């Protein structure tokens, strides 16, 4: 029977204890590293999130700016408030298209800015009210018999109401007030009333021959 020597047993026990202690230290160190890792990742994620948030904010601001720029780009300039003549010419065209006839008279704008255009269709006359900008008919046209003198004037006329107005404005300037096809001493003519520009309140009457379309008289 072999006996274990006391001093060898003690030495072996000490060696094992030291080895276990060393292994425990390594595991603690490794655990420490692993414990730090989530903290670092959380910090990085937070920083990335903050950056993404800033980018999103910048994007929103940019989008708002783009929307503003787009809205500004779609703005269109409003027609000049004093461009009455152009509106009247548009009103004549709108009225003729509405009832399928020939315009021979236009009155100055009413208090609400609308135009009244007389349009001949066969032996009937239609009074068509048109919006201030000349773009659309307002209400229902009123129909009546066409006056014999107006019918004769229309039969003889080669010029149009629009052409007579344009000729008169080109001749003396001013802004259209009204115009009509009339007969005087057997002669058919358009009488175009214009408001002077430049501060003078006097009206100008320009007479345009209905047959030739030329200016034959003016009190300018």
Phi and psi restraints in degrees (value plus and minus 20) as a CYANA .aco file:
   2 UNK   PHI    -119.0   -79.0
   2 UNK   PSI     117.3   157.3
   3 UNK   PHI    -122.5   -82.5
   3 UNK   PSI     118.2   158.2
   4 UNK   PHI    -101.6   -61.6
   4 UNK   PSI     115.2   155.2
   5 UNK   PHI     -99.3   -59.3
   5 UNK   PSI     109.2   149.2
   6 UNK   PHI     -75.0   -35.0
   6 UNK   PSI     -62.2   -22.2
   7 UNK   PHI     -92.2   -52.2
   7 UNK   PSI     -48.2    -8.2
   8 UNK   PHI     -92.4   -52.4
   8 UNK   PSI     -57.7   -17.7
   9 UNK   PHI     -84.7   -44.7
   9 UNK   PSI     -61.1   -21.1
  10 UNK   PHI     -85.2   -45.2
  10 UNK   PSI     -61.1   -21.1
  11 UNK   PHI     -86.0   -46.0
  11 UNK   PSI     -59.9   -19.9
  12 UNK   PHI     -85.4   -45.4
  12 UNK   PSI     -61.8   -21.8
  13 UNK   PHI     -81.3   -41.3
  13 UNK   PSI     -59.9   -19.9
  14 UNK   PHI     -86.1   -46.1
  14 UNK   PSI     -59.1   -19.1
  15 UNK   PHI     -84.9   -44.9
  15 UNK   PSI     -63.7   -23.7
  16 UNK   PHI     -83.7   -43.7
  16 UNK   PSI     -60.4   -20.4
  17 UNK   PHI     -82.3   -42.3
  17 UNK   PSI     -62.5   -22.5
  18 UNK   PHI     -85.7   -45.7
  18 UNK   PSI     -59.9   -19.9
  19 UNK   PHI     -83.3   -43.3
  19 UNK   PSI     -63.8   -23.8
  20 UNK   PHI     -84.5   -44.5
  20 UNK   PSI     -57.5   -17.5
  21 UNK   PHI     -83.4   -43.4
  21 UNK   PSI     -60.8   -20.8
  22 UNK   PHI     -84.6   -44.6
  22 UNK   PSI     -62.5   -22.5
  23 UNK   PHI     -84.1   -44.1
  23 UNK   PSI     -59.5   -19.5
  24 UNK   PHI     -82.6   -42.6
  24 UNK   PSI     -56.3   -16.3
  25 UNK   PHI     -86.1   -46.1
  25 UNK   PSI     -59.8   -19.8
  26 UNK   PHI     -84.9   -44.9
  26 UNK   PSI     -61.4   -21.4
  27 UNK   PHI     -85.2   -45.2
  27 UNK   PSI     -58.9   -18.9
  28 UNK   PHI     -82.1   -42.1
  28 UNK   PSI     -62.1   -22.1
  29 UNK   PHI     -83.4   -43.4
  29 UNK   PSI     -62.2   -22.2
  30 UNK   PHI     -85.8   -45.8
  30 UNK   PSI     -61.6   -21.6
  31 UNK   PHI     -81.0   -41.0
  31 UNK   PSI     -55.7   -15.7
  32 UNK   PHI     -83.2   -43.2
  32 UNK   PSI     -62.0   -22.0
  33 UNK   PHI     -83.5   -43.5
  33 UNK   PSI     -64.3   -24.3
  34 UNK   PHI     -85.3   -45.3
  34 UNK   PSI     -55.1   -15.1
  35 UNK   PHI     -86.8   -46.8
  35 UNK   PSI     -55.1   -15.1
  36 UNK   PHI     -92.0   -52.0
  36 UNK   PSI     -50.3   -10.3
  37 UNK   PHI     -77.3   -37.3
  37 UNK   PSI     -67.3   -27.3
  38 UNK   PHI     -80.8   -40.8
  38 UNK   PSI     -53.3   -13.3
  39 UNK   PHI     -84.1   -44.1
  39 UNK   PSI     -64.6   -24.6
  40 UNK   PHI     -84.3   -44.3
  40 UNK   PSI     -62.0   -22.0
  41 UNK   PHI     -84.6   -44.6
  41 UNK   PSI     -60.2   -20.2
  42 UNK   PHI     -83.0   -43.0
  42 UNK   PSI     -60.2   -20.2
  43 UNK   PHI     -84.3   -44.3
  43 UNK   PSI     -63.9   -23.9
  44 UNK   PHI     -84.0   -44.0
  44 UNK   PSI     -61.6   -21.6
  45 UNK   PHI     -83.4   -43.4
  45 UNK   PSI     -60.1   -20.1
  46 UNK   PHI     -83.3   -43.3
  46 UNK   PSI     -60.8   -20.8
  47 UNK   PHI     -85.8   -45.8
  47 UNK   PSI     -61.1   -21.1
  48 UNK   PHI     -84.3   -44.3
  48 UNK   PSI     -59.5   -19.5
  49 UNK   PHI     -82.7   -42.7
  49 UNK   PSI     -61.5   -21.5
  50 UNK   PHI     -83.2   -43.2
  50 UNK   PSI     -60.1   -20.1
  51 UNK   PHI     -85.0   -45.0
  51 UNK   PSI     -63.7   -23.7
  52 UNK   PHI     -81.6   -41.6
  52 UNK   PSI     -59.1   -19.1
  53 UNK   PHI     -83.3   -43.3
  53 UNK   PSI     -61.8   -21.8
  54 UNK   PHI     -83.8   -43.8
  54 UNK   PSI     -59.9   -19.9
  55 UNK   PHI     -83.5   -43.5
  55 UNK   PSI     -62.2   -22.2
  56 UNK   PHI     -81.9   -41.9
  56 UNK   PSI     -60.6   -20.6
  57 UNK   PHI     -83.3   -43.3
  57 UNK   PSI     -63.0   -23.0
  58 UNK   PHI     -82.8   -42.8
  58 UNK   PSI     -60.1   -20.1
  59 UNK   PHI     -82.8   -42.8
  59 UNK   PSI     -60.3   -20.3
  60 UNK   PHI     -83.6   -43.6
  60 UNK   PSI     -63.3   -23.3
  61 UNK   PHI     -83.2   -43.2
  61 UNK   PSI     -61.5   -21.5
  62 UNK   PHI     -84.6   -44.6
  62 UNK   PSI     -60.8   -20.8
  63 UNK   PHI     -82.1   -42.1
  63 UNK   PSI     -61.5   -21.5
  64 UNK   PHI     -83.3   -43.3
  64 UNK   PSI     -60.3   -20.3
  65 UNK   PHI     -84.8   -44.8
  65 UNK   PSI     -60.6   -20.6
  66 UNK   PHI     -83.4   -43.4
  66 UNK   PSI     -61.1   -21.1
  67 UNK   PHI     -81.8   -41.8
  67 UNK   PSI     -60.7   -20.7
  68 UNK   PHI     -83.9   -43.9
  68 UNK   PSI     -61.4   -21.4
  69 UNK   PHI     -84.7   -44.7
  69 UNK   PSI     -59.9   -19.9
  70 UNK   PHI     -84.3   -44.3
  70 UNK   PSI     -62.0   -22.0
  71 UNK   PHI     -82.1   -42.1
  71 UNK   PSI     -60.1   -20.1
  72 UNK   PHI     -85.8   -45.8
  72 UNK   PSI     -56.5   -16.5
  73 UNK   PHI     -91.0   -51.0
  73 UNK   PSI     -44.3    -4.3
  74 UNK   PHI    -105.6   -65.6
  74 UNK   PSI     -27.9    12.1
  75 UNK   PHI     -86.0   -46.0
  75 UNK   PSI     116.9   156.9
  76 UNK   PHI    -139.3   -99.3
  76 UNK   PSI     128.3   168.3
  77 UNK   PHI     -90.1   -50.1
  77 UNK   PSI     113.9   153.9
  78 UNK   PHI     -93.3   -53.3
  78 UNK   PSI     127.8   167.8
  79 UNK   PHI     -78.9   -38.9
  79 UNK   PSI     128.5   168.5
  80 UNK   PHI     -80.0   -40.0
  80 UNK   PSI     115.3   155.3
  81 UNK   PHI     -85.0   -45.0
  81 UNK   PSI     -49.4    -9.4
  82 UNK   PHI    -115.0   -75.0
  82 UNK   PSI     -10.7    29.3
  83 UNK   PHI    -103.3   -63.3
  83 UNK   PSI      40.7    80.7
  84 UNK   PHI     -88.8   -48.8
  84 UNK   PSI     -58.4   -18.4
  85 UNK   PHI     -81.1   -41.1
  85 UNK   PSI     -65.0   -25.0
  86 UNK   PHI     -81.6   -41.6
  86 UNK   PSI     -59.9   -19.9
  87 UNK   PHI     -85.0   -45.0
  87 UNK   PSI     -58.5   -18.5
  88 UNK   PHI     -85.4   -45.4
  88 UNK   PSI     -62.9   -22.9
  89 UNK   PHI     -83.1   -43.1
  89 UNK   PSI     -59.0   -19.0
  90 UNK   PHI     -85.9   -45.9
  90 UNK   PSI     -57.9   -17.9
  91 UNK   PHI     -83.0   -43.0
  91 UNK   PSI     -59.4   -19.4
  92 UNK   PHI     -81.9   -41.9
  92 UNK   PSI     -67.0   -27.0
  93 UNK   PHI     -82.3   -42.3
  93 UNK   PSI     -61.9   -21.9
  94 UNK   PHI     -82.6   -42.6
  94 UNK   PSI     -63.2   -23.2
  95 UNK   PHI     -85.2   -45.2
  95 UNK   PSI     -62.9   -22.9
  96 UNK   PHI     -82.7   -42.7
  96 UNK   PSI     -62.3   -22.3
  97 UNK   PHI     -86.1   -46.1
  97 UNK   PSI     -53.5   -13.5
  98 UNK   PHI     -86.5   -46.5
  98 UNK   PSI     -58.0   -18.0
  99 UNK   PHI    -136.7   -96.7
  99 UNK   PSI     -23.9    16.1
 100 UNK   PHI      51.0    91.0
 100 UNK   PSI      26.4    66.4
 101 UNK   PHI    -158.5  -118.5
 101 UNK   PSI    -181.0  -141.0
 102 UNK   PHI    -138.1   -98.1
 102 UNK   PSI     102.9   142.9
 103 UNK   PHI     -96.1   -56.1
 103 UNK   PSI     119.8   159.8
 104 UNK   PHI    -152.4  -112.4
 104 UNK   PSI     -21.9    18.1
 105 UNK   PHI    -177.7  -137.7
 105 UNK   PSI     123.3   163.3
 106 UNK   PHI    -159.7  -119.7
 106 UNK   PSI     109.2   149.2
 107 UNK   PHI    -112.0   -72.0
 107 UNK   PSI     138.9   178.9
 108 UNK   PHI     -83.2   -43.2
 108 UNK   PSI     143.4   183.4
 109 UNK   PHI     -81.5   -41.5
 109 UNK   PSI     119.8   159.8
 110 UNK   PHI     -95.5   -55.5
 110 UNK   PSI    -199.2  -159.2
 111 UNK   PHI     -80.0   -40.0
 111 UNK   PSI     -50.5   -10.5
 112 UNK   PHI    -109.3   -69.3
 112 UNK   PSI     -13.1    26.9
 113 UNK   PHI      68.4   108.4
 113 UNK   PSI     -24.8    15.2
 114 UNK   PHI     -97.5   -57.5
 114 UNK   PSI     140.2   180.2
 115 UNK   PHI    -128.2   -88.2
 115 UNK   PSI     127.8   167.8
 116 UNK   PHI    -134.9   -94.9
 116 UNK   PSI      98.3   138.3
 117 UNK   PHI    -136.8   -96.8
 117 UNK   PSI     109.0   149.0
 118 UNK   PHI    -113.5   -73.5
 118 UNK   PSI     106.0   146.0
 119 UNK   PHI    -146.6  -106.6
 119 UNK   PSI     107.5   147.5
 120 UNK   PHI    -109.8   -69.8
 120 UNK   PSI     110.8   150.8
 121 UNK   PHI    -151.9  -111.9
 121 UNK   PSI      82.2   122.2
 122 UNK   PHI      44.6    84.6
 122 UNK   PSI    -147.3  -107.3
 123 UNK   PHI    -118.6   -78.6
 123 UNK   PSI      -0.1    39.9
 124 UNK   PHI    -138.3   -98.3
 124 UNK   PSI     132.5   172.5
 125 UNK   PHI    -138.5   -98.5
 125 UNK   PSI     115.0   155.0
 126 UNK   PHI    -136.2   -96.2
 126 UNK   PSI     104.6   144.6
 127 UNK   PHI    -112.8   -72.8
 127 UNK   PSI      93.0   133.0
 128 UNK   PHI    -130.1   -90.1
 128 UNK   PSI     104.9   144.9
 129 UNK   PHI    -114.2   -74.2
 129 UNK   PSI     109.8   149.8
 130 UNK   PHI    -144.1  -104.1
 130 UNK   PSI     126.1   166.1
 131 UNK   PHI     -79.2   -39.2
 131 UNK   PSI     141.8   181.8
 132 UNK   PHI     -77.9   -37.9
 132 UNK   PSI     -53.8   -13.8
 133 UNK   PHI    -105.5   -65.5
 133 UNK   PSI     -22.1    17.9
 134 UNK   PHI      59.4    99.4
 134 UNK   PSI      -8.8    31.2
 135 UNK   PHI    -113.0   -73.0
 135 UNK   PSI     -46.0    -6.0
 136 UNK   PHI    -167.5  -127.5
 136 UNK   PSI     132.8   172.8
 137 UNK   PHI     -96.8   -56.8
 137 UNK   PSI     118.8   158.8
 138 UNK   PHI    -130.3   -90.3
 138 UNK   PSI     101.5   141.5
 139 UNK   PHI      54.0    94.0
 139 UNK   PSI    -184.2  -144.2
 140 UNK   PHI    -125.3   -85.3
 140 UNK   PSI     109.8   149.8
 141 UNK   PHI     -77.6   -37.6
 141 UNK   PSI     124.1   164.1
 142 UNK   PHI    -118.4   -78.4
 142 UNK   PSI     110.1   150.1
 143 UNK   PHI    -126.8   -86.8
 143 UNK   PSI     122.5   162.5
 144 UNK   PHI    -173.2  -133.2
 144 UNK   PSI     152.5   192.5
 145 UNK   PHI     -91.7   -51.7
 145 UNK   PSI     125.0   165.0
 146 UNK   PHI    -101.3   -61.3
 146 UNK   PSI     108.0   148.0
 147 UNK   PHI     -81.1   -41.1
 147 UNK   PSI     123.7   163.7
 148 UNK   PHI     -81.2   -41.2
 148 UNK   PSI     -60.9   -20.9
 149 UNK   PHI     -84.9   -44.9
 149 UNK   PSI     -60.6   -20.6
 150 UNK   PHI     -85.7   -45.7
 150 UNK   PSI     -58.6   -18.6
 151 UNK   PHI     -83.8   -43.8
 151 UNK   PSI     -61.5   -21.5
 152 UNK   PHI     -86.3   -46.3
 152 UNK   PSI     -60.2   -20.2
 153 UNK   PHI     -84.7   -44.7
 153 UNK   PSI     -61.4   -21.4
 154 UNK   PHI     -85.8   -45.8
 154 UNK   PSI     -55.9   -15.9
 155 UNK   PHI     -85.4   -45.4
 155 UNK   PSI     -56.2   -16.2
 156 UNK   PHI    -105.1   -65.1
 156 UNK   PSI     -42.6    -2.6
 157 UNK   PHI     -90.1   -50.1
 157 UNK   PSI     115.6   155.6
 158 UNK   PHI    -126.2   -86.2
 158 UNK   PSI     -51.1   -11.1
 159 UNK   PHI    -101.1   -61.1
 159 UNK   PSI     142.7   182.7
 160 UNK   PHI    -129.6   -89.6
 160 UNK   PSI     145.2   185.2
 161 UNK   PHI     -81.5   -41.5
 161 UNK   PSI     -62.9   -22.9
 162 UNK   PHI     -83.0   -43.0
 162 UNK   PSI     -64.9   -24.9
 163 UNK   PHI     -82.9   -42.9
 163 UNK   PSI     -59.2   -19.2
 164 UNK   PHI     -85.5   -45.5
 164 UNK   PSI     -60.8   -20.8
 165 UNK   PHI     -84.6   -44.6
 165 UNK   PSI     -65.3   -25.3
 166 UNK   PHI     -83.0   -43.0
 166 UNK   PSI     -60.0   -20.0
 167 UNK   PHI     -84.3   -44.3
 167 UNK   PSI     -63.5   -23.5
 168 UNK   PHI     -84.2   -44.2
 168 UNK   PSI     -63.9   -23.9
 169 UNK   PHI     -85.4   -45.4
 169 UNK   PSI     -61.1   -21.1
 170 UNK   PHI     -83.3   -43.3
 170 UNK   PSI     -53.4   -13.4
 171 UNK   PHI     -94.0   -54.0
 171 UNK   PSI     -66.9   -26.9
 172 UNK   PHI    -144.9  -104.9
 172 UNK   PSI     -26.8    13.2
 173 UNK   PHI      57.9    97.9
 173 UNK   PSI    -186.9  -146.9
 174 UNK   PHI      74.4   114.4
 174 UNK   PSI     159.6   199.6
 175 UNK   PHI    -137.6   -97.6
 175 UNK   PSI     115.7   155.7
 176 UNK   PHI     -81.2   -41.2
 176 UNK   PSI     113.9   153.9
 177 UNK   PHI    -129.5   -89.5
 177 UNK   PSI     -59.7   -19.7
 178 UNK   PHI    -199.9  -159.9
 178 UNK   PSI     145.5   185.5
 179 UNK   PHI    -177.8  -137.8
 179 UNK   PSI     129.7   169.7
 180 UNK   PHI    -173.9  -133.9
 180 UNK   PSI     135.8   175.8
 181 UNK   PHI    -115.0   -75.0
 181 UNK   PSI     101.9   141.9
 182 UNK   PHI    -149.4  -109.4
 182 UNK   PSI     152.8   192.8
 183 UNK   PHI    -148.9  -108.9
 183 UNK   PSI     114.5   154.5
 184 UNK   PHI    -165.3  -125.3
 184 UNK   PSI     104.3   144.3
 185 UNK   PHI      34.1    74.1
 185 UNK   PSI      19.1    59.1
 186 UNK   PHI      60.1   100.1
 186 UNK   PSI     -19.1    20.9
 187 UNK   PHI    -128.1   -88.1
 187 UNK   PSI     113.9   153.9
 188 UNK   PHI    -117.5   -77.5
 188 UNK   PSI     114.1   154.1
 189 UNK   PHI    -174.3  -134.3
 189 UNK   PSI     138.0   178.0
 190 UNK   PHI    -117.1   -77.1
 190 UNK   PSI     110.5   150.5
 191 UNK   PHI    -125.3   -85.3
 191 UNK   PSI      98.0   138.0
 192 UNK   PHI    -130.3   -90.3
 192 UNK   PSI     101.3   141.3
 193 UNK   PHI    -117.1   -77.1
 193 UNK   PSI     106.4   146.4
 194 UNK   PHI    -143.6  -103.6
 194 UNK   PSI     123.2   163.2
 195 UNK   PHI    -109.6   -69.6
 195 UNK   PSI     112.9   152.9
 196 UNK   PHI     -86.9   -46.9
 196 UNK   PSI     130.9   170.9
 197 UNK   PHI    -122.4   -82.4
 197 UNK   PSI     140.5   180.5
 198 UNK   PHI      73.7   113.7
 198 UNK   PSI      -5.4    34.6
 199 UNK   PHI      79.5   119.5
 199 UNK   PSI     -30.0    10.0
 200 UNK   PHI    -104.1   -64.1
 200 UNK   PSI     106.2   146.2
 201 UNK   PHI    -103.8   -63.8
 201 UNK   PSI     -27.0    13.0
 202 UNK   PHI     -90.7   -50.7
 202 UNK   PSI     121.7   161.7
 203 UNK   PHI    -106.2   -66.2
 203 UNK   PSI     138.5   178.5
 204 UNK   PHI    -137.3   -97.3
 204 UNK   PSI     112.3   152.3
 205 UNK   PHI    -127.1   -87.1
 205 UNK   PSI     102.0   142.0
 206 UNK   PHI    -135.3   -95.3
 206 UNK   PSI     108.1   148.1
 207 UNK   PHI    -122.8   -82.8
 207 UNK   PSI     104.4   144.4
 208 UNK   PHI    -136.9   -96.9
 208 UNK   PSI     105.8   145.8
 209 UNK   PHI     -83.8   -43.8
 209 UNK   PSI     106.7   146.7
 210 UNK   PHI     -90.0   -50.0
 210 UNK   PSI     -43.8    -3.8
 211 UNK   PHI    -103.1   -63.1
 211 UNK   PSI     -61.5   -21.5
 212 UNK   PHI    -121.7   -81.7
 212 UNK   PSI     -41.7    -1.7
 213 UNK   PHI      56.5    96.5
 213 UNK   PSI      -4.6    35.4
 214 UNK   PHI    -123.4   -83.4
 214 UNK   PSI     132.5   172.5
 215 UNK   PHI     -92.0   -52.0
 215 UNK   PSI     108.1   148.1
 216 UNK   PHI    -136.8   -96.8
 216 UNK   PSI     -31.7     8.3
 217 UNK   PHI    -183.9  -143.9
 217 UNK   PSI     132.6   172.6
 218 UNK   PHI    -181.5  -141.5
 218 UNK   PSI     123.6   163.6
 219 UNK   PHI    -125.4   -85.4
 219 UNK   PSI       7.5    47.5
